[in-house]
């Protein structure tokens, strides 16, 4: 038997729910990364910065330079935590709220309005004298292209 590739049309609701799940997963990953960074000790961070090599103490290293290194490491750690949390709050959650609003809008939208939106998205002509066979052929093609474009956009997450 030959395996034939079958086109599956994914509903708008499924796509928006999938996008919401991806956004939540990305947000939680950033959150857990920031927590891991918060609990990283200065010594572990220093080892990461120099590639897990052991720190060499030479007789030329004095108290002031060690203190300066420790302050720099503390500053870097704090800066990374703040920037990660800012990214989560400002970018991720705003995007997540917008996705949830969009998904509610899509679920309440009639099928014809959804098709008109797909046509507008693809700049297809909206004409009442469209033959039905052509309309349905273009509709299927429009849906397929629309979902392929969404899948490409989802790959950027």
C-alpha positions as CSV (number, residue, x, y, z in Angstrom):
1,X,0.0,0.0,0.0
2,X,1.1,3.5,-0.8
3,X,1.2,6.0,2.0
4,X,-0.5,9.1,0.8
5,X,0.0,12.4,2.5
6,X,-3.4,13.7,3.7
7,X,-4.0,17.4,4.3
8,X,-5.5,18.0,7.7
9,X,-7.3,21.3,8.3
10,X,-6.7,22.5,11.8
11,X,-9.4,24.6,13.4
12,X,-8.6,28.2,14.4
13,X,-9.5,27.2,18.0
14,X,-6.9,24.4,18.0
15,X,-4.2,26.7,16.6
16,X,-4.9,29.5,19.1
17,X,-4.9,27.0,22.0
18,X,-1.6,25.6,20.7
19,X,-0.1,29.1,20.5
20,X,-1.2,29.8,24.1
21,X,0.3,26.6,25.3
22,X,3.6,27.4,23.6
23,X,3.6,30.9,25.1
24,X,2.9,29.6,28.6
25,X,5.7,27.0,28.2
26,X,8.2,29.7,27.0
27,X,7.2,31.9,29.9
28,X,7.6,29.2,32.5
29,X,11.0,28.2,31.0
30,X,12.2,31.8,31.4
31,X,10.8,31.9,34.9
32,X,12.6,28.7,36.0
33,X,15.8,29.9,34.3
34,X,15.6,33.1,36.3
35,X,15.1,31.0,39.5
36,X,18.1,28.8,38.7
37,X,20.2,31.9,38.1
38,X,19.0,33.4,41.5
39,X,20.2,30.3,43.4
40,X,23.5,30.1,41.5
41,X,26.4,30.7,43.9
42,X,29.1,33.2,43.0
43,X,31.6,30.4,42.7
44,X,29.4,28.4,40.3
45,X,28.8,31.5,38.2
46,X,32.5,32.2,38.1
47,X,33.2,28.6,36.9
48,X,30.6,29.0,34.2
49,X,32.1,32.3,33.1
50,X,35.6,30.9,32.7
51,X,34.4,27.6,31.2
52,X,34.4,25.3,34.4
53,X,38.1,25.6,34.9
54,X,39.5,25.7,38.4
55,X,40.2,29.2,39.7
56,X,44.0,29.7,40.2
57,X,45.1,31.7,43.1
58,X,48.5,33.3,42.4
59,X,50.6,35.1,45.0
60,X,50.1,38.3,43.0
61,X,46.3,38.3,43.6
62,X,45.5,40.6,46.5
63,X,42.5,41.2,48.6
64,X,41.2,44.2,46.6
65,X,41.1,42.4,43.3
66,X,39.3,39.4,44.8
67,X,36.7,41.8,46.4
68,X,36.3,43.6,43.0
69,X,35.7,40.2,41.2
70,X,33.1,39.2,43.8
71,X,31.3,42.5,43.4
72,X,31.3,42.2,39.6
73,X,29.9,38.7,39.8
74,X,27.1,39.8,42.2
75,X,26.3,42.7,39.9
76,X,26.1,40.4,36.8
77,X,23.9,37.9,38.6
78,X,21.5,40.6,39.8
79,X,21.4,42.3,36.4
80,X,20.6,38.9,34.6
81,X,17.8,38.2,37.1
82,X,16.2,41.6,36.7
83,X,16.4,41.5,32.9
84,X,14.9,38.0,32.7
85,X,12.0,38.9,35.0
86,X,11.5,42.1,33.0
87,X,11.3,40.0,29.8
88,X,8.8,37.7,31.4
89,X,6.5,40.4,32.7
90,X,6.6,42.9,29.9
91,X,6.9,40.8,26.8
92,X,5.6,37.3,27.5
93,X,2.5,38.0,29.6
94,X,1.4,40.8,27.3
95,X,1.7,38.5,24.3
96,X,-0.1,35.7,26.3
97,X,-3.1,38.0,27.1
98,X,-3.3,39.0,23.5
99,X,-3.4,35.4,22.4
100,X,-6.1,34.6,24.9
101,X,-8.2,37.5,23.6
102,X,-7.6,36.5,20.0
103,X,-8.7,32.9,20.8
104,X,-11.9,34.0,22.3
105,X,-12.6,36.2,19.3
106,X,-11.8,33.4,16.9
107,X,-14.1,30.9,18.7
108,X,-17.1,33.3,18.6
109,X,-16.5,34.2,15.0
110,X,-18.8,32.6,12.3
111,X,-17.2,30.4,9.6
112,X,-17.9,32.9,6.8
113,X,-16.2,35.8,8.7
114,X,-13.2,33.5,9.4
115,X,-13.0,32.8,5.6
116,X,-13.2,36.5,4.8
117,X,-10.4,37.2,7.3
118,X,-8.3,34.5,5.6
119,X,-9.0,36.0,2.2
120,X,-8.0,39.5,3.5
121,X,-4.9,38.0,5.1
122,X,-3.9,36.5,1.7
123,X,-5.3,39.5,-0.2
124,X,-7.7,37.2,-2.2
125,X,-10.5,39.1,-4.1
126,X,-13.9,39.1,-2.3
127,X,-16.5,38.9,-5.0
128,X,-20.1,37.8,-4.9
129,X,-20.0,36.5,-8.5
130,X,-17.3,34.0,-7.5
131,X,-18.3,30.6,-8.9
132,X,-19.0,28.1,-6.0
133,X,-16.5,25.5,-7.3
134,X,-13.7,28.1,-7.6
135,X,-14.7,29.6,-4.2
136,X,-14.4,26.2,-2.4
137,X,-11.2,25.3,-4.3
138,X,-9.6,28.7,-3.3
139,X,-11.1,28.4,0.2
140,X,-9.3,25.1,0.7
141,X,-6.0,26.5,-0.7
142,X,-6.4,29.6,1.4
143,X,-6.9,27.6,4.5
144,X,-3.9,25.5,3.8
145,X,-1.6,28.5,3.0
146,X,-3.0,30.3,6.1
147,X,-2.1,27.4,8.4
148,X,1.3,26.9,6.8
149,X,2.0,30.6,7.4
150,X,0.9,30.3,11.1
151,X,3.1,27.1,11.5
152,X,6.1,29.1,10.2
153,X,5.4,31.9,12.6
154,X,5.1,29.4,15.5
155,X,8.6,28.1,14.7
156,X,10.0,31.4,15.9
157,X,8.9,30.7,19.5
